[in-house]
Amino acid sequence: MQSRSQRRRRILKQCIQKKSKIEDNAHVTQEIDSDYEDVSEMEEDEHIQYEDEFDDEYESEEGEINIDSEDEEMLQKEEQSQEPSEQTQQQQQPLQQQSKLVRKKKGMEQETQENQKRVWFYDEAENLDFDNRAYNMLHRVTTEWPCLSCDFVLTEEEQLQYKNKEYHKMNKYPYTVYMAAGTQAAQPTKNQIYLLKLSKMHKTKYDDDDASLSEDDSEDDNLSNDEEGQVHLSSVTGLKCGVNRIKTMNGQAIAAYWNENGDVSILDLNPLYKKLLTNQQSQFNLSQLHHKVFKNQHEGFALDWSRLKLGDLISGSSDGKIYLYQLNNNDWIRENKAYEYHKGSVEDLQFSPIESFVFASCSSDGSLCIVDTREGKHKQAQILVKAHNCDVNVISWNQVSATLVATGADDGCFKIWDLKYPKNDAISEIQFHNKAITSIQFQPNSDSSIAVSSEDHKLSIWDFAVENENNNVDDIPDQLMFVHQGQKDLKELRYHPIYYEMIVSTSANGFNVFKPTLDEEEKKSEQSEEDQSQIPVIKEEDLNKYFQQMSIQ
């Protein structure tokens, strides 16, 4: 679906042209109107120069490094000797372009070769084969500016279901979802808060099939399946800088967000949301909406709302400070004293799903900490786990099994910890991604399923309830259920709180909203059992009568 605005923007030192749209097909390659220049043609134009923010010698596109013949000879010799130098390692690895979309300047160059697992790369120049049937639903949305972070806004009915922990496992097509997001624009004053309504999102699983839809699908799935999805977008202008992180308060149209300038803001998005209910797009200036700003000396990314105590908010910044906020007489008040027990930047925060006075934090100091606010100790955590030997970027607290916490690190590894045994090693450790983990979340209604995104442009889904089997395919863990690709610089994923297995992921080239096909075998098994149960049972006496009649004839 075409957007109402088409414009050029720059991100990651590239000129990216997109249209705000949602597609109800699942082709990896997106088409751009002929009125606009092709991106690849722009890259070949020798007159186009890209700004080099760090004033270094690299100005080529991501992953491209020119090596002269002498250097190539040297690389070949060193590869044969299997003793690559540090300089060669840097040349062999894809060039990591720094930009506003990179959350922190990470020390990946300090990672030694011994700590790296063997990973098979695909050539970015290759065309990947795409199977639509891998997704029950896949829709793509692009906006004027990319977003680092997003979160869902729920309708009143969905909020009630969320409170009662109800989930829709069965298909409910077409889907309609609302979500808030904060932009990373080329110029600070052009940044906005988006509130999007994505509607008429039908199943896309059979869009590439020549035949009619599968007979297994319900009648509701077959109705209006060719109907295009729709996007309605409202926005808040008047921001002075980009948005690092945004979280909605238990699905309500109230959002807290981290600004690049260090401010933590709480914003009422209800005026925009009420108009979107009737498909009315709107634009408000920040000064027209109720909002409150809390100043900080340093910016941050860690942010979370309490699910148990309405209005409780927690934030963490790069100087290691953690603040608690509470709602008092329709106004938010921040505690004067900060929690300062980490030795590095606070990267992520999560409230406990069962205790309103407990929260978890992770840091660039490599630790996972659990704090009980009733203790009143602001300089010490009650539980400290040395989780990784590098930055711990993200955490997720399991909503079903409250003793399980997942951590994702800068070296591409993620682990699952059992807080009943904080001194023990992680109960699971996966080194699948080959670059930093950018987001991690347990599926809301599962104690074993988890989704992980990484700077290697991949989003993986895991189920640790799957038992190990003799797998003939090398380097593929049995617990790996799904790998999603097609997005550049994945920054955050969010499971929908109500709709089973629905994920939204945000990246440099927009949003993907999808439901993977994970339960196909289970569905076939159930169908087989149902078919067998419908087979009529023939009694022995009836069978004997039949044989007697045959013999008479």
RODO-2510 file (C-alpha; in nm, 4 decimals, decimal comma):
residues 553
     n   res          X          Y          Z
     1     m     0,0000     0,0000     0,0000
     2     q     0,1356     0,3387    -0,0999
     3     s     0,1979     0,5978     0,1653
     4     r     0,0944     0,9587     0,1712
     5     s     0,4494     1,0800     0,1801
     6     q     0,7503     0,9754    -0,0208
     7     r     1,0788     1,1356     0,0619
     8     r     1,4480     1,0762     0,0744
     9     r     1,6330     1,0191     0,3976
    10     r     1,9805     0,9295     0,5091
    11     i     2,0563     0,6556     0,7616
    12     l     2,3754     0,4655     0,8348
    13     k     2,5546     0,6958     0,5890
    14     q     2,3398     0,5653     0,3062
    15     c     2,0664     0,7429     0,1138
    16     i     1,7598     0,5274     0,1729
    17     q     1,4397     0,5887    -0,0210
    18     k     1,1267     0,4296     0,1158
    19     k     0,7511     0,4733     0,1071
    20     s     0,5340     0,4430     0,4163
    21     k     0,3348     0,1338     0,3280
    22     i     0,2200    -0,2052     0,4400
    23     e     0,2405    -0,5036     0,2065
    24     d     0,0296    -0,8124     0,2376
    25     n     0,2704    -1,0198     0,0294
    26     a     0,5948    -1,1782     0,1384
    27     h     0,8526    -1,0917    -0,1278
    28     v     1,1917    -0,9992     0,0076
    29     t     1,2625    -0,7439    -0,2660
    30     q     1,0583    -0,4236    -0,2427
    31     e     0,9764    -0,2192    -0,5510
    32     i     1,0326     0,1562    -0,5691
    33     d     0,8560     0,3842    -0,8145
    34     s     1,0520     0,4694    -1,1284
    35     d     1,0178     0,8378    -1,0400
    36     y     1,2743     0,7739    -0,7691
    37     e     1,6345     0,6810    -0,8291
    38     d     1,7364     0,3244    -0,7541
    39     v     1,9507     0,3017    -0,4435
    40     s     2,2064     0,0788    -0,6133
    41     e     2,2427     0,3332    -0,8940
    42     m     2,2998     0,6074    -0,6406
    43     e     2,5725     0,4030    -0,4768
    44     e     2,7541     0,3774    -0,8112
    45     d     2,7385     0,7514    -0,8722
    46     e     3,0912     0,8764    -0,8143
    47     h     2,9641     1,2298    -0,7511
    48     i     2,7687     1,1263    -0,4420
    49     q     2,9656     1,1628    -0,1203
    50     y     2,8568     1,0307     0,2156
    51     e     2,9262     1,2108     0,5369
    52     d     3,1977     1,0462     0,7437
    53     e     3,1059     1,1297     1,1037
    54     f     3,4189     0,9746     1,2435
    55     d     3,6595     1,1202     0,9884
    56     d     3,8159     0,7834     0,9090
    57     e     3,9362     0,6411     0,5813
    58     y     3,6333     0,4244     0,5128
    59     e     3,3622     0,5705     0,2949
    60     s     3,2505     0,2605     0,1101
    61     e     2,9192     0,0911     0,1667
    62     e     2,8701    -0,1535     0,4521
    63     g     3,0661    -0,4739     0,4101
    64     e     3,2811    -0,3445     0,1206
    65     i     3,6551    -0,3007     0,1715
    66     n     3,8896    -0,2505    -0,1207
    67     i     4,2168    -0,4431    -0,0962
    68     d     4,5016    -0,4009    -0,3425
    69     s     4,6874    -0,6973    -0,4962
    70     e     4,9724    -0,6906    -0,2449
    71     d     4,7336    -0,6988     0,0457
    72     e     4,5406    -0,9794    -0,1193
    73     e     4,8600    -1,1828    -0,1581
    74     m     4,9463    -1,1260     0,2046
    75     l     4,5962    -1,2328     0,3125
    76     q     4,6202    -1,5537     0,1132
    77     k     4,9533    -1,6447     0,2708
    78     e     4,8242    -1,5725     0,6167
    79     e     4,5104    -1,7762     0,5571
    80     q     4,7227    -2,0725     0,4475
    81     s     4,9315    -2,0467     0,7613
    82     q     4,6050    -2,0237     0,9645
    83     e     4,7566    -1,7473     1,1739
    84     p     4,5738    -1,4288     1,0667
    85     s     4,6988    -1,1049     1,2080
    86     e     4,4803    -0,8586     1,3914
    87     q     4,4798    -0,6277     1,0885
    88     t     4,3708    -0,9105     0,8589
    89     q     4,0887    -1,0056     1,0947
    90     q     3,9582    -0,6533     1,0777
    91     q     3,9656    -0,6606     0,6976
    92     q     3,7890    -0,9925     0,6764
    93     q     3,5048    -0,8861     0,9009
    94     p     3,2195    -0,6730     0,7581
    95     l     3,2773    -0,3054     0,8149
    96     q     3,0511    -0,1819     1,0940
    97     q     2,9261     0,1622     1,0007
    98     q     2,8561     0,3692     1,3119
    99     s     2,5468     0,5886     1,3258
   100     k     2,2701     0,7083     1,5504
   101     l     2,1047     0,3723     1,5115
   102     v     2,3973     0,2042     1,6881
   103     r     2,2985     0,2193     2,0533
   104     k     2,6434     0,2242     2,2026
   105     k     2,9985     0,2210     2,0722
   106     k     3,0803    -0,1411     2,1396
   107     g     3,4248    -0,2879     2,1884
   108     m     3,3887    -0,5696     1,9379
   109     e     3,7515    -0,5258     1,8312
   110     q     3,8574    -0,6543     2,1718
   111     e     3,6976    -0,9939     2,1149
   112     t     3,9623    -1,2565     2,0476
   113     q     3,9473    -1,5116     1,7741
   114     e     3,9551    -1,7961     2,0271
   115     n     3,6190    -1,6830     2,1665
   116     q     3,4506    -1,6829     1,8268
   117     k     3,2585    -1,9880     1,7107
   118     r     3,2611    -2,0921     1,3496
   119     v     2,9713    -1,9287     1,1668
   120     w     2,8604    -1,9761     0,8089
   121     f     2,8005    -1,6456     0,6308
   122     y     2,5882    -1,5902     0,3263
   123     d     2,7025    -1,3583     0,0501
   124     e     2,4974    -1,0396     0,0626
   125     a     2,5124    -1,0264    -0,3165
   126     e     2,3243    -1,3559    -0,3405
   127     n     1,9496    -1,3679    -0,3903
   128     l     1,7872    -1,5572    -0,1048
   129     d     1,5062    -1,7981    -0,1862
   130     f     1,1960    -1,7033     0,0076
   131     d     0,9114    -1,9356     0,1003
   132     n     0,5887    -1,7617     0,1869
   133     r     0,4639    -2,0720     0,3669
   134     a     0,7267    -2,0203     0,6365
   135     y     0,5034    -1,7396     0,7675
   136     n     0,1380    -1,7568     0,8569
   137     m     0,1462    -1,3793     0,8216
   138     l     0,4126    -1,1293     0,7162
   139     h     0,3536    -0,7594     0,6586
   140     r     0,6100    -0,4856     0,6094
   141     v     0,5728    -0,1218     0,7092
   142     t     0,8122     0,1585     0,6253
   143     t     0,7939     0,5092     0,7666
   144     e     0,9610     0,8363     0,6853
   145     w     1,2280     0,7790     0,9499
   146     p     1,3497     0,4533     1,1024
   147     c     1,2859     0,3761     1,4682
   148     l     1,5094     0,2281     1,7353
   149     s     1,2205     0,1143     1,9522
   150     c     0,8476     0,0385     1,9458
   151     d     0,5745    -0,0973     2,1714
   152     f     0,2104    -0,2012     2,1389
   153     v    -0,0978    -0,0034     2,2397
   154     l    -0,3970    -0,2218     2,3273
   155     t    -0,7686    -0,1602     2,2895
   156     e    -0,9871    -0,1684     2,6020
   157     e    -1,0905    -0,5268     2,5308
   158     e    -0,7293    -0,6311     2,4758
   159     q    -0,6199    -0,4574     2,7960
   160     l    -0,8749    -0,6639     2,9904
   161     q    -0,7444    -0,9816     2,8290
   162     y    -0,3875    -0,8751     2,9019
   163     k    -0,4729    -0,8162     3,2664
   164     n    -0,6351    -1,1596     3,2895
   165     k    -0,3454    -1,3197     3,0971
   166     e    -0,5656    -1,4371     2,8120
   167     y    -0,4158    -1,5130     2,4717
   168     h    -0,5531    -1,5782     2,1250
   169     k    -0,3843    -1,8926     2,0008
   170     m    -0,6246    -1,9535     1,7146
   171     n    -0,6245    -1,7482     1,3972
   172     k    -0,8079    -1,4187     1,4190
   173     y    -0,7615    -1,2734     1,0730
   174     p    -0,7599    -0,9988     0,9743
   175     y    -0,5552    -0,8511     1,2579
   176     t    -0,5560    -0,4900     1,3733
   177     v    -0,2781    -0,3621     1,5986
   178     y    -0,1739    -0,0246     1,7354
   179     m     0,1829     0,0619     1,8263
   180     a     0,3960     0,3567     1,9337
   181     a     0,7479     0,4219     1,8043
   182     g     1,0171     0,6882     1,8305
   183     t     1,2247     0,8021     1,5334
   184     q     1,5906     0,8552     1,4524
   185     a     1,5811     1,1355     1,1959
   186     a     1,8714     1,2869     1,0047
   187     q     1,8119     1,6218     1,1762
   188     p     1,7264     1,6372     1,5497
   189     t     1,4284     1,8701     1,5084
   190     k     1,2622     1,6373     1,2571
   191     n     1,2208     1,3575     1,5087
   192     q     0,8701     1,2436     1,5987
   193     i     0,6718     0,9995     1,8091
   194     y     0,4624     0,7773     1,5829
   195     l     0,1339     0,6129     1,6721
   196     l     0,0407     0,3626     1,4021
   197     k    -0,2723     0,1639     1,3317
   198     l    -0,2064    -0,1420     1,1159
   199     s    -0,5333    -0,2973     1,0013
   200     k    -0,6682    -0,5583     0,7592
   201     m    -0,3603    -0,7728     0,8087
   202     h    -0,4636    -1,1028     0,6522
   203     k    -0,2874    -1,4365     0,6341
   204     t    -0,0160    -1,4278     0,3679
   205     k     0,0911    -1,7917     0,3847
   206     y    -0,0620    -1,8895     0,0502
   207     d    -0,0147    -1,5630    -0,1383
   208     d     0,2427    -1,7167    -0,3727
   209     d     0,0379    -2,0298    -0,4410
   210     d    -0,1305    -2,0716    -0,7783
   211     a    -0,4025    -2,2908    -0,6337
   212     s    -0,6729    -2,1826    -0,3958
   213     l    -0,6101    -2,1607    -0,0255
   214     s    -0,5533    -2,4745     0,1754
   215     e    -0,8643    -2,6603     0,2805
   216     d    -0,7229    -2,6711     0,6318
   217     d    -0,7838    -2,2989     0,6751
   218     s    -1,1044    -2,1709     0,8253
   219     e    -1,3632    -1,9847     0,6228
   220     d    -1,2667    -1,6613     0,7940
   221     d    -0,9159    -1,6927     0,6506
   222     n    -1,0500    -1,7265     0,2963
   223     l    -1,2678    -1,4157     0,3136
   224     s    -1,1185    -1,0983     0,1616
   225     n    -0,7724    -1,2513     0,1608
   226     d    -0,6728    -1,0360    -0,1376
   227     e    -0,7643    -0,7219     0,0534
   228     e    -0,4644    -0,4951     0,1035
   229     g    -0,3505    -0,4022     0,4488
   230     q    -0,3863    -0,0446     0,5660
   231     v    -0,1679     0,1936     0,7643
   232     h    -0,2959     0,4988     0,9491
   233     l    -0,0248     0,7066     1,1101
   234     s    -0,0473     0,9915     1,3598
   235     s     0,2547     1,1722     1,4975
   236     v     0,3869     1,4022     1,7662
   237     t     0,6243     1,6737     1,6470
   238     g     0,8299     1,9292     1,8361
   239     l     1,0933     1,6869     1,9653
   240     k     1,4457     1,8242     1,9888
   241     c     1,6332     1,4964     1,9452
   242     g     1,6014     1,1286     1,8615
   243     v     1,4248     0,8639     2,0717
   244     n     1,6372     0,5840     2,2158
   245     r     1,3658     0,3693     2,3747
   246     i     0,9882     0,3831     2,4127
   247     k     0,7564     0,1766     2,6344
   248     t     0,3789     0,1984     2,6755
   249     m     0,2225     0,1675     3,0219
   250     n     0,0669    -0,1815     3,0240
   251     g    -0,0619    -0,1321     2,6714
   252     q    -0,2319     0,2006     2,7438
   253     a    -0,1834     0,5061     2,5226
   254     i     0,0637     0,6509     2,7720
   255     a     0,4280     0,6185     2,6764
   256     a     0,7583     0,6749     2,8506
   257     y     1,0634     0,7327     2,6338
   258     w     1,4346     0,8063     2,6575
   259     n     1,5604     1,1051     2,4584
   260     e     1,9105     1,1309     2,3152
   261     n     1,9667     1,4439     2,5251
   262     g     1,9207     1,2465     2,8483
   263     d     1,5582     1,3362     2,9235
   264     v     1,3052     1,0749     3,0331
   265     s     0,9595     1,1845     2,9186
   266     i     0,6100     1,0524     2,9942
   267     l     0,3570     1,1386     2,7242
   268     d    -0,0214     1,1020     2,6932
   269     l    -0,0995     0,9685     2,3438
   270     n    -0,4755     0,9328     2,3961
   271     p    -0,5724     1,2270     2,1702
   272     l    -0,3956     1,0539     1,8805
   273     y    -0,5239     0,7092     1,9737
   274     k    -0,8914     0,8157     1,9902
   275     k    -0,8711     0,9587     1,6383
   276     l    -0,7020     0,6464     1,5045
   277     l    -0,9910     0,4339     1,6342
   278     t    -1,1969     0,5870     1,3526
   279     n    -0,9038     0,5905     1,1048
   280     q    -0,8440     0,9623     1,1457
   281     q    -0,4802     1,0597     1,1098
   282     s    -0,3588     1,3529     1,3153
   283     q    -0,0493     1,5481     1,4093
   284     f     0,0069     1,7165     1,7441
   285     n     0,2889     1,9305     1,8679
   286     l     0,4468     1,8083     2,1903
   287     s     0,3355     2,1288     2,3624
   288     q    -0,0301     2,0404     2,2908
   289     l    -0,0168     1,7128     2,4849
   290     h     0,0149     1,6313     2,8514
   291     h     0,3710     1,5298     2,9193
   292     k     0,6296     1,5419     3,1939
   293     v     1,0072     1,5569     3,1573
   294     f     1,2751     1,4335     3,3976
   295     k     1,6286     1,5606     3,3381
   296     n     1,9374     1,3402     3,3556
   297     q     2,3049     1,4119     3,3095
   298     h     2,3509     1,1228     3,0662
   299     e     2,1338     0,9484     2,8114
   300     g     2,0137     0,5915     2,8502
   301     f     1,8204     0,3028     2,6990
   302     a     1,6971     0,0996     2,9959
   303     l     1,3261     0,1532     3,0619
   304     d     1,0348    -0,0548     3,1926
   305     w     0,6850    -0,0234     3,3366
   306     s     0,5590    -0,2408     3,6210
   307     r     0,2800    -0,4754     3,5221
   308     l     0,1735    -0,5250     3,8848
   309     k     0,1642    -0,1677     4,0144
   310     l     0,0068     0,0783     3,7748
   311     g     0,2245     0,3806     3,7016
   312     d     0,5519     0,2478     3,8436
   313     l     0,8369     0,3171     3,6028
   314     i     1,2100     0,2503     3,6141
   315     s     1,4927     0,3982     3,4041
   316     g     1,8666     0,3404     3,3776
   317     s     2,1330     0,5578     3,2164
   318     s     2,4854     0,5244     3,0814
   319     d     2,6373     0,6680     3,4029
   320     g     2,5120     0,3644     3,5975
   321     k     2,2185     0,5365     3,7724
   322     i     1,8752     0,3760     3,8109
   323     y     1,5701     0,5811     3,9093
   324     l     1,2223     0,4740     4,0200
   325     y     0,9102     0,6751     3,9306
   326     q     0,5685     0,6446     4,0922
   327     l     0,2247     0,7756     4,0054
   328     n     0,0819     0,9986     4,2788
   329     n    -0,2453     1,1915     4,2322
   330     n    -0,2264     1,1734     3,8521
   331     d     0,1319     1,2970     3,8543
   332     w     0,4617     1,1155     3,8341
   333     i     0,7256     1,1666     4,1013
   334     r     1,0832     1,0426     4,0770
   335     e     1,2718     0,9229     4,3829
   336     n     1,5514     1,1604     4,4785
   337     k     1,8063     0,8870     4,5397
   338     a     1,9289     0,6703     4,2532
   339     y     2,0384     0,3078     4,2682
   340     e     2,4099     0,2959     4,1888
   341     y     2,5537    -0,0530     4,2180
   342     h     2,6685    -0,1184     3,8605
   343     k     3,0245    -0,0343     3,7542
   344     g     2,9202     0,0466     3,3988
   345     s     2,6318     0,1666     3,1857
   346     v     2,2865     0,0299     3,2698
   347     e     2,1763    -0,1375     2,9475
   348     d     1,8334    -0,2832     3,0279
   349     l     1,5770    -0,3163     3,3094
   350     q     1,2820    -0,5466     3,3832
   351     f     1,0278    -0,5481     3,6651
   352     s     0,9505    -0,8834     3,8239
   353     p     0,6315    -1,0439     3,6854
   354     i     0,5208    -1,1568     4,0355
   355     e     0,6668    -0,9035     4,2847
   356     s     0,6070    -0,5319     4,2365
   357     f     0,9037    -0,4343     4,4558
   358     v     1,1664    -0,6385     4,2646
   359     f     1,3448    -0,5525     3,9418
   360     a     1,6352    -0,6869     3,7357
   361     s     1,9101    -0,4916     3,5627
   362     c     2,2041    -0,5643     3,3337
   363     s     2,5103    -0,3601     3,2544
   364     s     2,8163    -0,3145     3,0399
   365     d     3,0093    -0,4470     3,3414
   366     g     2,8869    -0,7954     3,2388
   367     s     2,6533    -0,8485     3,5327
   368     l     2,2889    -0,9368     3,5904
   369     c     2,1492    -0,7964     3,9161
   370     i     1,8265    -0,8460     4,1112
   371     v     1,7139    -0,5709     4,3506
   372     d     1,4490    -0,5749     4,6218
   373     t     1,3465    -0,2128     4,6811
   374     r     1,2149    -0,2958     5,0303
   375     e     1,5743    -0,3400     5,1465
   376     g     1,6440     0,0290     5,0898
   377     k     2,0013    -0,0433     4,9767
   378     h     2,0831     0,1816     4,6853
   379     k     2,4487     0,0842     4,6579
   380     q     2,4067    -0,2927     4,6582
   381     a     2,2021    -0,5526     4,4701
   382     q     2,0545    -0,8507     4,6533
   383     i     2,1609    -1,0924     4,3770
   384     l     2,4591    -1,0373     4,1483
   385     v     2,5417    -1,2783     3,8672
   386     k     2,8540    -1,2450     3,6551
   387     a     2,6584    -1,3280     3,3425
   388     h     2,9003    -1,2581     3,0560
   389     n     3,2605    -1,1544     2,9964
   390     c     3,1423    -0,8578     2,7906
   391     d     2,8580    -0,6050     2,7806
   392     v     2,5158    -0,7447     2,8693
   393     n     2,2874    -0,5548     2,6329
   394     v     1,9369    -0,6860     2,7043
   395     i     1,7376    -0,8999     2,9480
   396     s     1,3941    -1,0626     2,9594
   397     w     1,2068    -1,1958     3,2618
   398     n     0,9875    -1,5002     3,1939
   399     q     0,6211    -1,4189     3,2617
   400     v     0,5223    -1,7818     3,3244
   401     s     0,8218    -1,9223     3,5151
   402     a     0,9238    -1,6238     3,7244
   403     t     1,2600    -1,7710     3,8247
   404     l     1,3900    -1,7621     3,4655
   405     v     1,5739    -1,4593     3,3265
   406     a     1,7420    -1,4380     2,9855
   407     t     2,0440    -1,2215     2,9035
   408     g     2,1836    -1,1211     2,5635
   409     a     2,5421    -1,0028     2,5255
   410     d     2,7747    -0,8154     2,2971
   411     d     2,9491    -1,1292     2,1712
   412     g     2,6276    -1,2706     2,0192
   413     c     2,5699    -1,5155     2,3033
   414     f     2,2504    -1,5376     2,5063
   415     k     2,1921    -1,7316     2,8274
   416     i     1,9035    -1,8359     3,0501
   417     w     1,9433    -1,8221     3,4265
   418     d     1,7471    -1,9819     3,7088
   419     l     1,7299    -1,7329     3,9968
   420     k     1,6670    -2,0157     4,2419
   421     y     2,0334    -2,1013     4,1921
   422     p     2,2078    -1,7675     4,1281
   423     k     2,5535    -1,9091     4,2029
   424     n     2,5194    -2,1841     3,9419
   425     d     2,6059    -2,1568     3,5753
   426     a     2,3400    -2,0642     3,3221
   427     i     2,0946    -2,3483     3,2575
   428     s     2,1234    -2,2766     2,8839
   429     e     2,3820    -2,0962     2,6731
   430     i     2,3466    -2,0403     2,2987
   431     q     2,6182    -1,9004     2,0698
   432     f     2,4247    -1,8843     1,7444
   433     h     2,4434    -1,5188     1,6408
   434     n     2,7818    -1,3833     1,5371
   435     k     2,7247    -1,0212     1,6369
   436     a     2,5823    -0,8331     1,9341
   437     i     2,2365    -0,9239     2,0648
   438     t     2,0093    -0,6195     2,0342
   439     s     1,6797    -0,7494     2,1770
   440     i     1,5451    -1,0545     2,3579
   441     q     1,2009    -1,1514     2,4860
   442     f     1,0298    -1,4609     2,6213
   443     q     0,6984    -1,5366     2,4569
   444     p     0,4406    -1,3934     2,7022
   445     n     0,2457    -1,7177     2,7558
   446     s     0,5327    -1,9662     2,7387
   447     d     0,8030    -2,0738     2,9813
   448     s     1,0286    -2,2148     2,7094
   449     s     0,9955    -2,0039     2,3912
   450     i     1,2141    -1,6987     2,3331
   451     a     1,2955    -1,4644     2,0434
   452     v     1,6335    -1,2982     1,9908
   453     s     1,7516    -1,0310     1,7440
   454     s     2,1077    -0,9417     1,6567
   455     e     2,3254    -0,6978     1,4659
   456     d     2,3874    -0,9814     1,2178
   457     h     2,0456    -0,8910     1,0681
   458     k     1,8811    -1,2098     1,1957
   459     l     1,5954    -1,2762     1,4367
   460     s     1,5847    -1,6276     1,5800
   461     i     1,3084    -1,8084     1,7716
   462     w     1,3907    -2,0885     2,0164
   463     d     1,1981    -2,3473     2,2138
   464     f     1,3959    -2,5030     2,4980
   465     a     1,1241    -2,7599     2,5640
   466     v     1,2441    -2,9436     2,2514
   467     e     1,4575    -3,2438     2,3388
   468     n     1,7929    -3,3029     2,1741
   469     e     1,7802    -3,5395     1,8798
   470     n     2,0346    -3,6866     1,6423
   471     n     2,0351    -3,4044     1,3921
   472     n     2,2176    -3,4733     1,0666
   473     v     2,2344    -3,1041     0,9825
   474     d     2,5556    -2,9581     1,1217
   475     d     2,5587    -2,6457     1,3360
   476     i     2,1776    -2,6257     1,3732
   477     p     2,0629    -2,6621     1,7356
   478     d     1,7516    -2,8736     1,7908
   479     q     1,5920    -2,5915     1,9893
   480     l     1,6134    -2,3483     1,6963
   481     m     1,2607    -2,3157     1,5575
   482     f     1,2746    -2,0232     1,3150
   483     v     1,5103    -1,7636     1,1631
   484     h     1,3682    -1,4395     1,0263
   485     q     1,5733    -1,2286     0,7832
   486     g     1,5284    -0,9445     0,5377
   487     q     1,5745    -0,6534     0,7790
   488     k     1,8922    -0,4480     0,8173
   489     d     2,0277    -0,3482     1,1584
   490     l     1,7564    -0,5112     1,3693
   491     k     1,7145    -0,3075     1,6859
   492     e     1,4149    -0,4354     1,8808
   493     l     1,1508    -0,7081     1,8754
   494     r     0,8248    -0,7173     2,0674
   495     y     0,5852    -1,0066     2,1134
   496     h     0,2251    -0,8936     2,1015
   497     p     0,0865    -0,9278     2,4571
   498     i    -0,2362    -1,0920     2,3369
   499     y    -0,1985    -1,2352     1,9872
   500     y    -0,0186    -1,5652     2,0076
   501     e     0,3238    -1,5773     1,8361
   502     m     0,2827    -1,2373     1,6695
   503     i     0,6072    -1,0367     1,6609
   504     v     0,6893    -0,6848     1,5485
   505     s     1,0526    -0,6074     1,4754
   506     t     1,2022    -0,2683     1,3952
   507     s     1,5154    -0,1982     1,1938
   508     a     1,6867     0,0520     0,9675
   509     n     1,4527    -0,0382     0,6811
   510     g     1,1245    -0,0357     0,8715
   511     f     0,8948    -0,2674     1,0647
   512     n     0,7990    -0,6292     1,0063
   513     v     0,4839    -0,7714     1,1651
   514     f     0,4726    -1,1478     1,1357
   515     k     0,3542    -1,4813     1,2714
   516     p     0,5878    -1,7695     1,1883
   517     t     0,4556    -2,1111     1,0920
   518     l     0,5735    -2,3086     1,3938
   519     d     0,2910    -2,5515     1,4718
   520     e     0,2520    -2,7112     1,1291
   521     e     0,3583    -3,0589     1,2403
   522     e     0,1377    -3,0368     1,5494
   523     k    -0,1535    -2,9340     1,3314
   524     k    -0,0950    -3,2265     1,0941
   525     s    -0,0739    -3,4660     1,3867
   526     e    -0,4008    -3,3390     1,5326
   527     q    -0,5662    -3,3647     1,1905
   528     s    -0,4397    -3,7205     1,1507
   529     e    -0,5784    -3,8187     1,4908
   530     e    -0,9099    -3,6581     1,4034
   531     d    -0,9256    -3,8458     1,0722
   532     q    -0,8520    -4,1745     1,2451
   533     s    -1,1235    -4,1117     1,5018
   534     q    -1,3771    -4,0761     1,2177
   535     i    -1,3012    -4,4202     1,0730
   536     p    -1,6071    -4,6406     1,1426
   537     v    -1,5546    -4,9450     1,3649
   538     i    -1,6791    -5,2716     1,2116
   539     k    -1,8025    -5,5299     1,4582
   540     e    -1,6903    -5,8921     1,4186
   541     e    -2,0467    -6,0248     1,3886
   542     d    -2,1213    -5,7810     1,1053
   543     l    -1,8030    -5,8900     0,9315
   544     n    -1,9036    -6,2585     0,9561
   545     k    -2,2454    -6,1837     0,8096
   546     y    -2,0747    -6,0067     0,5191
   547     f    -1,8515    -6,3074     0,4479
   548     q    -2,1527    -6,5435     0,4593
   549     q    -2,3342    -6,3322     0,2015
   550     m    -2,0272    -6,3388    -0,0212
   551     s    -2,0027    -6,7164    -0,0033
   552     i    -2,3722    -6,7610    -0,0928
   553     q    -2,3290    -6,5495    -0,4010
***
